[in-house]
């Protein structure tokens, strides 16, 4: 059973209801066994069938109560599983938004997409099955065993001794199955990430003539997943066979003991039949748990994986020095606003190399800020802190006169638009992709930002215009067109702060220059942070921050930094971009 199971909202009333229904079901099993044995014994003794109708109807009533309780337990567990699964998916999506794109990059897009879509479904199945199974295994065998002891001590002892043997065997098989399932899940995650990355890079692979050879890599990853799945299935089949085999031997031992005593007139037929009917029912809850263990193990693993993401620590922003009463007014950005980073540092691992250290910067009003530096210089980390995706491990931030520990507050995120290196284009119309953050936006508003983002030529070439399906299953877009869609999303939001993290890193230089001509006019009246290693953007920036080994090496305009002949000048000389 999942250690987090008792922590889910509403699970305790479900356990109480299922426990009560299991108790009623167990009592009905006792009664139907007793009445069925009485009817068969009476008929065997030669009594007329018509005299047994009363007991037969009682047996039928107990039989119906048993299955009615099973249906009610299934219904209660299903409703709880549906509600918990939906809640888990929502909590996970909210957490992923809080953690930001870095979390998605670390875990892998394919892994997270698989977890949100298929993982939640498997987790619901796990909850739906595990609750009645665990309660049934805790209640039914105990009641049946106590009743059997009142009828025959020898049979009770046999059943008492054999049950722990079966449970121990189940535990051993379960540990082996868990190892196999972990390997299978790891292979599945690798396959998911590999497949998504391959789809994203398929156009590049075809351009380079490597698409056919890359299929061998996909086949190798798929074969590893196939092998892991087959090993898991072998363990599952083996455990099911062994469980049924040991259960059969236990019931057979009881049956042989009962038969010998019946032959020697040491027991009545009614008692023997009652025990013989109850013996399989005694082992049934354990068998069901064993049978469903493999069917629900991947759901349990998926639930633990989602829970680990939901429970992941996100340090909330702390107000260190409040100068205004409303947090909304603190983070509201306008032309007179001011943002200061005070000795900000970021350490991903304790004792490791700092990604950022001693960052002191000041930004005011509306301007374009270029963040430049070599790979690993700290550009993306700085953008993540400015976007509220990361909580600094040291220092503080001052926004409009109020000192806070981080920019992770939801009100700050409402002021920002983020354009990543590779925007996600989901399956839907072009208009729906543009209005991703504002689904209620009118078609006129969408058309306005589409024109501003330079997508008019594309829209006019599409048979259905803005209603053309794009993304998975629809028309594919080039890298430059995807970036324009992301830019249109940002423009539709009308947020005063835009953050761009290497937005053109994967584009060819012609597409990049074309996109730049569209983007630069749209930066007017906004605070823009552009992190890139492409130096030709810098001549258009109001101020340039040069990062080097996690620290700010230089700050100034393009001309000032050229004249200083420092790190920025060396970057230009090394890239030979011909910027003067």
C-alpha positions in Angstrom: 0.0 0.0 0.0 1.2 3.5 -0.8 2.5 5.3 2.2 0.8 8.5 1.0 -2.6 6.8 0.7 -4.0 7.9 4.1 -2.9 11.5 3.4 -5.2 12.1 0.5 -8.2 14.3 1.0 -11.4 12.4 1.9 -9.8 9.0 2.1 -10.8 8.3 5.8 -14.6 8.5 5.2 -14.0 6.2 2.2 -12.2 3.7 4.4 -15.0 3.8 7.0 -17.7 3.2 4.4 -15.7 0.4 2.7 -14.9 -1.1 6.1 -18.6 -1.2 7.0 -19.6 -2.7 3.7 -16.8 -5.3 4.0 -18.1 -6.3 7.4 -21.6 -6.7 6.1 -20.2 -8.7 3.1 -18.2 -10.9 5.4 -21.2 -11.7 7.5 -23.3 -12.5 4.4 -20.5 -14.9 3.3 -20.8 -16.7 6.6 -24.5 -16.9 6.4 -24.7 -18.1 2.8 -22.1 -20.8 3.5 -24.1 -21.9 6.5 -27.5 -22.0 4.7 -26.0 -23.6 1.5 -24.5 -26.4 3.6 -27.8 -26.9 5.4 -29.7 -27.2 2.2 -27.2 -29.7 0.6 -27.0 -31.8 3.8 -30.8 -32.0 4.1 -31.1 -33.0 0.4 -28.3 -35.6 0.9 -30.2 -37.0 3.9 -33.3 -37.5 1.7 -35.5 -34.7 2.9 -38.0 -33.3 0.3 -36.8 -30.3 -1.7 -40.0 -28.3 -1.0 -39.1 -28.2 2.7 -35.9 -26.4 1.9 -37.3 -23.4 0.1 -37.1 -21.2 3.2 -33.4 -21.8 3.8 -32.7 -21.6 0.0 -34.3 -18.1 -0.1 -32.2 -17.0 2.9 -29.1 -18.3 1.0 -30.2 -16.3 -2.1 -30.7 -13.2 0.0 -27.2 -13.5 1.6 -25.8 -14.0 -1.9 -27.4 -10.9 -3.2 -26.3 -8.8 -0.2 -22.7 -10.0 -0.7 -22.6 -8.8 -4.3 -24.6 -5.6 -3.6 -21.9 -4.7 -1.0 -19.2 -5.4 -3.6 -20.9 -3.1 -6.1 -21.3 -0.3 -3.5 -17.6 -0.7 -2.5 -16.6 -0.4 -6.1 -18.8 2.6 -6.7 -17.5 4.4 -3.6 -13.8 3.6 -4.5 -14.4 4.7 -8.1 -15.8 8.1 -7.1 -12.9 8.7 -4.7 -10.4 7.6 -7.3 -11.9 10.0 -9.9 -11.9 13.0 -7.5 -8.4 12.3 -6.2 -7.0 11.7 -9.7 -8.4 15.0 -11.0 -7.2 16.8 -7.9 -3.7 15.2 -8.3 -3.5 16.3 -11.9 -4.5 19.9 -11.1 -2.1 20.1 -8.2 0.7 18.7 -10.4 0.0 21.2 -13.2 0.0 24.1 -10.7 3.2 22.9 -9.2 4.9 22.6 -12.6 3.9 26.2 -13.3 5.4 27.2 -10.0 8.6 25.4 -10.6 8.9 26.8 -14.1 10.6 25.5 -17.3 13.8 24.4 -15.6 11.8 21.7 -13.9 10.4 20.5 -17.2 13.9 20.5 -18.7 15.3 18.5 -15.8 12.6 15.8 -15.8 12.1 15.7 -19.5 9.0 16.8 -21.5 8.1 13.3 -22.6 8.3 12.0 -19.0 6.0 14.7 -17.6 3.5 14.5 -20.4 3.3 10.7 -20.0 2.9 11.2 -16.2 0.1 13.8 -16.5 -1.8 11.9 -19.1 -1.3 8.1 -18.6 0.1 8.3 -15.0 -3.1 9.9 -13.6 -5.2 7.2 -15.3 -3.1 4.4 -13.8 -3.2 6.1 -10.4 -7.0 6.2 -10.5 -7.1 2.5 -11.3 -4.7 1.9 -8.4 -6.9 3.8 -5.9 -10.1 2.2 -7.2 -8.7 -1.3 -6.6 -6.4 -1.0 -3.6 -8.9 0.4 -1.0 -11.5 -2.4 -1.1 -8.7 -5.0 -1.5 -6.7 -3.9 1.5 -9.8 -3.5 3.7 -11.1 -6.9 2.5 -7.8 -8.6 3.4 -7.9 -7.0 6.8 -11.5 -7.9 7.7 -12.9 -10.9 5.9 -10.2 -13.6 6.6 -10.2 -12.7 10.4 -14.0 -13.1 10.7 -14.1 -16.3 8.6 -11.2 -17.8 10.6 -12.9 -17.0 14.0 -16.1 -18.6 12.8 -14.2 -21.7 11.4 -12.5 -22.1 14.8 -15.9 -22.3 16.5 -16.8 -25.1 14.1 -13.6 -27.1 13.9 -10.3 -26.3 15.7 -8.2 -28.5 13.4 -9.3 -26.7 10.2 -8.8 -23.4 11.9 -5.2 -24.3 12.8 -4.5 -25.5 9.2 -5.8 -22.2 7.7 -3.9 -20.1 10.4 -0.6 -21.8 9.5 -0.9 -21.6 5.7 -2.0 -18.0 5.5 1.4 -16.5 6.7 3.3 -18.7 4.3 1.3 -17.3 1.4 1.7 -13.7 2.6 5.5 -14.1 3.0 5.7 -15.6 -0.5 3.7 -12.7 -1.8 6.1 -10.2 -0.2 9.1 -11.9 -1.8 7.5 -12.0 -5.2 6.3 -8.4 -4.7 9.9 -7.2 -4.0 11.1 -8.9 -7.2 8.2 -7.5 -9.2 8.9 -4.0 -7.8 12.5 -4.1 -9.1 11.3 -5.2 -12.5 8.6 -2.5 -12.5 11.2 0.2 -11.6 13.3 -0.9 -14.6 10.3 -0.9 -16.8 9.2 2.5 -15.7 12.7 3.9 -16.2 12.8 2.4 -19.7 9.4 3.9 -20.4 10.5 7.4 -19.2 13.6 7.1 -21.4 11.4 6.0 -24.4 9.0 8.9 -23.8 11.7 11.6 -23.6 13.6 10.1 -26.5 10.5 9.9 -28.7 9.4 13.5 -27.9 13.0 14.8 -28.6 13.1 12.8 -31.8 9.8 14.3 -33.0 11.0 17.8 -32.2 14.3 17.3 -34.1 12.8 15.3 -37.0 13.0 18.2 -39.4 16.6 18.8 -38.5 17.4 15.1 -38.8 15.8 14.9 -42.3 17.7 18.1 -43.4 21.0 16.5 -42.3 20.1 13.1 -43.8 20.2 11.3 -40.5 16.5 10.4 -40.1 17.0 6.8 -41.2 20.0 6.1 -39.0 18.2 7.7 -36.1 15.5 5.1 -36.4 18.1 2.6 -35.1 18.4 4.5 -31.9 14.6 4.6 -31.5 14.5 0.9 -32.1 17.2 0.2 -29.5 15.3 2.2 -26.8 12.1 0.5 -27.7 13.7 -2.9 -27.5 15.0 -2.1 -24.0 11.4 -1.2 -23.0 10.1 -4.4 -24.6 12.6 -6.5 -22.7 11.8 -4.8 -19.4 8.0 -5.3 -20.0 8.5 -9.0 -20.7 10.5 -9.5 -17.6 7.8 -7.8 -15.6 5.1 -10.0 -17.2 7.1 -13.2 -16.5 7.3 -12.3 -12.8 3.6 -11.4 -12.7 2.6 -14.7 -14.3 4.9 -16.7 -12.0 3.5 -15.0 -8.9 -0.1 -15.6 -10.0 0.6 -19.3 -10.6 2.4 -19.7 -7.3 -0.3 -17.9 -5.3 -3.1 -20.1 -6.8 -1.0 -23.2 -6.3 -0.3 -22.6 -2.6 -4.0 -21.6 -2.1 -5.1 -24.8 -3.8 -2.8 -26.9 -1.6 -4.1 -25.2 1.6 -7.8 -25.8 0.6 -6.9 -29.3 -0.4 -5.3 -30.0 3.0 -8.5 -28.8 4.8 -10.6 -30.9 2.4 -8.6 -34.1 3.1 -8.8 -33.5 6.8 -12.5 -33.0 6.7 -13.1 -36.0 4.4 -11.2 -38.4 6.7 -13.2 -37.3 9.7 -16.5 -37.5 7.8 -15.7 -41.0 6.8 -15.0 -41.9 10.4 -18.2 -40.1 11.7 -16.1 -37.6 13.6 -17.9 -34.6 12.0 -21.3 -33.8 10.7 -21.8 -33.2 7.0 -23.2 -29.7 7.6 -20.1 -28.6 9.5 -17.8 -30.1 6.9 -19.6 -28.5 4.0 -19.6 -25.1 5.8 -15.9 -25.1 6.4 -15.2 -26.4 2.8 -17.3 -23.5 1.4 -15.6 -20.9 3.6 -12.0 -22.1 3.0 -11.7 -20.6 -0.6 -13.4 -17.5 0.7 -10.8 -17.2 3.4 -8.0 -17.0 0.9 -9.9 -15.0 -1.7 -9.0 -11.5 -0.4 -5.3 -12.4 -0.4 -5.6 -13.8 -3.9 -7.3 -10.7 -5.2 -4.6 -8.5 -3.6 -1.9 -10.6 -5.3 -3.7 -10.6 -8.6 -4.2 -6.8 -8.6 -0.7 -6.1 -7.2 0.9 -6.1 -10.7 -2.1 -4.4 -12.3 -1.8 -1.5 -9.8 1.9 -1.3 -9.2 2.6 1.1 -12.1 -0.3 3.2 -10.8 1.3 3.2 -7.4 4.6 4.2 -8.9 3.0 7.0 -10.9 1.2 8.3 -7.8 4.5 8.4 -5.9 6.2 10.2 -8.8 3.5 12.8 -9.0 3.5 13.2 -5.2 7.2 13.8 -5.2 6.7 16.7 -7.7 3.8 18.1 -5.8 5.6 17.9 -2.4 8.8 19.4 -3.9 10.0 22.3 -1.8 9.2 25.7 -3.3 10.5 28.4 -1.1 7.8 31.1 -0.9 8.8 34.7 -1.3 9.1 36.4 2.0 8.5 40.1 2.5 11.6 41.4 4.3 10.7 45.1 4.4 7.3 46.3 3.4 6.8 49.9 2.5 3.3 49.7 1.0 0.2 48.0 2.3 -0.9 46.0 -0.8 1.3 43.3 -2.5 -0.6 44.0 -5.7 0.8 47.5 -5.8 4.2 46.2 -4.9 4.5 44.1 -8.0 2.5 46.3 -10.4 5.0 47.5 -13.0 4.8 50.9 -14.7 7.2 53.5 -16.2 8.3 54.7 -12.7 8.8 51.3 -11.2 12.2 50.1 -9.9 13.7 46.6 -9.5 16.9 45.9 -7.6 18.9 42.7 -7.0 20.9 43.0 -3.8 23.8 40.6 -3.6 21.7 37.8 -5.1 23.2 34.3 -5.3 22.0 30.9 -6.5 23.4 27.5 -5.4 21.8 24.4 -6.8 23.8 22.0 -4.6 25.2 22.7 -1.2 28.9 22.9 -1.4 28.9 23.0 -5.2 29.9 25.7 -7.6 27.5 28.7 -7.4 25.5 29.4 -10.5 25.2 33.0 -9.5 27.1 34.9 -6.8 27.0 38.6 -5.6 24.6 39.9 -8.3 23.8 43.6 -7.8 21.7 45.1 -10.5 19.1 47.9 -10.9 16.3 48.2 -13.5 13.8 51.0 -13.9 10.8 51.8 -16.0 10.6 50.4 -19.6 13.8 49.5 -21.4 15.5 46.6 -23.2 18.1 44.7 -21.2 20.5 42.4 -22.9 22.0 39.5 -20.9 25.1 38.1 -22.7 27.8 35.6 -21.8 29.3 32.2 -22.7 27.4 29.0 -22.1 27.3 28.3 -18.3 27.8 32.0 -17.4 24.5 32.2 -15.6 22.3 33.9 -18.1 19.4 31.4 -17.9 19.6 31.3 -14.1 19.4 35.1 -13.9 16.3 35.0 -16.2 14.7 32.3 -14.1 15.1 34.4 -11.0 13.8 37.5 -12.7 10.8 35.4 -14.0 10.1 34.0 -10.5 10.9 30.4 -11.5 13.8 30.2 -8.9 14.1 31.4 -5.3 17.6 32.8 -4.7 19.6 31.0 -2.0 21.1 34.3 -0.9 20.5 38.0 -1.1 17.3 39.9 -1.6 15.3 41.8 -4.2 13.7 45.2 -3.9 10.5 45.9 -5.9 9.0 49.4 -5.8 10.6 50.1 -2.4 9.6 46.7 -0.9 12.3 44.2 -0.1 11.4 40.6 -0.8 13.4 37.3 -0.7 12.3 36.3 -4.3 10.0 37.1 -7.2 8.1 33.9 -6.9 4.8 35.6 -5.9 1.9 35.0 -8.2 1.3 38.7 -8.6 4.7 39.2 -10.1 4.2 36.4 -12.6 1.0 38.2 -13.7 3.3 41.0 -14.8 5.6 38.9 -16.9 5.5 37.0 -20.2 8.0 34.3 -20.9 9.2 33.2 -24.3 11.5 30.1 -24.1 13.9 28.8 -26.7 11.4 26.3 -28.0 7.8 27.4 -27.4 5.2 24.6 -27.1 2.7 24.4 -29.9 -0.2 22.2 -28.9 -2.7 20.4 -31.1 -5.4 23.0 -31.9 -6.1 25.9 -34.2 -3.7 28.8 -34.7 -6.1 31.1 -33.0 -6.3 28.8 -29.9 -2.6 28.6 -29.7 -2.3 32.3 -29.7 -5.0 32.8 -27.1 -3.4 30.0 -24.9 -3.2 32.3 -21.8 -6.4 34.2 -22.6 -8.9 31.7 -24.0 -11.7 34.4 -23.9 -9.9 36.7 -26.3 -11.9 37.8 -29.3 -10.9 36.9 -32.9 -10.3 40.6 -33.6 -7.8 40.8 -30.7 -6.1 37.6 -32.0 -5.9 39.0 -35.5 -4.3 42.2 -34.2 -1.5 40.5 -32.3 -1.0 38.0 -35.2 -0.4 40.9 -37.6 1.9 42.6 -35.0 3.9 39.3 -34.7 4.5 39.1 -38.4 2.2 36.1 -39.0 -0.1 37.7 -41.5 1.7 36.1 -44.5 1.4 32.7 -42.9 -2.3 33.2 -42.1 -3.1 34.3 -45.6 -1.5 31.1 -47.0 -3.5 28.8 -44.8 -6.8 27.4 -46.2 -8.6 28.0 -42.9 -6.7 31.1 -41.8 -6.7 31.4 -38.0 -8.8 28.3 -37.8 -6.2 26.1 -39.3 -5.1 23.2 -37.2 -1.5 23.2 -36.1 0.7 21.2 -33.8 0.3 17.4 -33.4 -1.9 16.0 -36.2 -2.1 19.4 -37.9 0.1 21.7 -40.0 3.7 21.9 -38.8 5.4 25.2 -38.3 9.0 26.3 -38.7 11.1 27.4 -35.8 10.7 31.0 -36.7 6.9 30.7 -37.0 6.7 29.0 -33.6 8.6 31.9 -32.1 6.2 34.3 -33.7 3.2 32.4 -32.2 4.9 32.7 -28.8 5.5 36.4 -29.4 1.8 36.8 -30.3 0.8 35.1 -27.0 3.0 37.6 -25.1 1.5 40.5 -27.0 -2.1 39.3 -26.4 -1.3 39.3 -22.6 -0.3 43.0 -22.7 2.0 42.3 -19.7 4.6 45.0 -19.1 7.6 42.7 -18.6 8.9 40.2 -21.3 11.6 37.6 -20.6 13.3 35.8 -23.5 15.8 33.0 -22.9 17.8 32.2 -26.0 14.7 32.7 -28.2 16.6 32.3 -31.5 19.3 29.8 -30.5 18.0 27.0 -32.8 17.1 29.3 -35.8 19.3 29.9 -38.8 20.8 33.3 -39.1 18.4 34.5 -41.9 15.3 33.5 -39.9 16.8 35.1 -36.8 17.4 38.5 -38.5 13.9 38.4 -40.0 12.4 37.7 -36.6 14.4 40.4 -35.0 13.0 43.0 -37.3 9.6 42.0 -36.1 10.3 41.8 -32.4 12.3 44.9 -31.8 9.4 47.4 -32.4 7.2 45.4 -30.2 9.6 45.8 -27.2 8.7 49.5 -27.0 7.0 50.5 -23.7 8.0 47.3 -21.9 10.7 46.1 -19.7 12.5 43.4 -21.7 15.1 40.9 -20.6 16.8 39.1 -23.5 19.3 36.4 -22.6 21.3 35.2 -25.7 24.7 34.4 -26.9 24.0 36.1 -30.3 25.8 39.4 -30.0 24.1 41.2 -32.9 21.1 41.7 -30.6 23.1 43.9 -28.3 23.4 46.9 -30.4 19.7 47.4 -30.0 19.7 47.0 -26.2 19.4 50.0 -23.9 21.7 48.3 -21.4 23.8 45.2 -21.6 24.7 42.9 -18.7 27.8 40.7 -19.4 27.8 37.5 -17.3 31.0 35.5 -16.6 31.3 32.5 -14.4 28.1 33.3 -12.5 29.0 36.9 -11.8 28.3 40.3 -13.5 31.5 41.1 -15.3 30.3 44.4 -17.0 27.3 46.6 -17.3 26.8 49.3 -19.9 25.7 50.2 -23.4 27.2 48.7 -26.5 29.4 51.6 -27.2 30.6 51.9 -23.6 31.5 48.2 -23.4 33.3 48.3 -26.7 35.4 51.3 -25.5 36.2 49.5 -22.3 37.7 46.5 -24.2 36.8 44.1 -21.4 34.9 40.8 -21.4 32.2 42.0 -23.9 34.9 43.1 -26.3 36.6 39.8 -26.1 33.3 38.0 -26.8 32.9 40.0 -30.0 36.4 39.3 -31.1 36.0 35.6 -30.4 32.7 35.4 -32.4 33.9 37.7 -35.1 30.4 39.0 -35.8 31.6 42.2 -37.3 29.8 44.4 -34.7 31.2 47.9 -34.4 
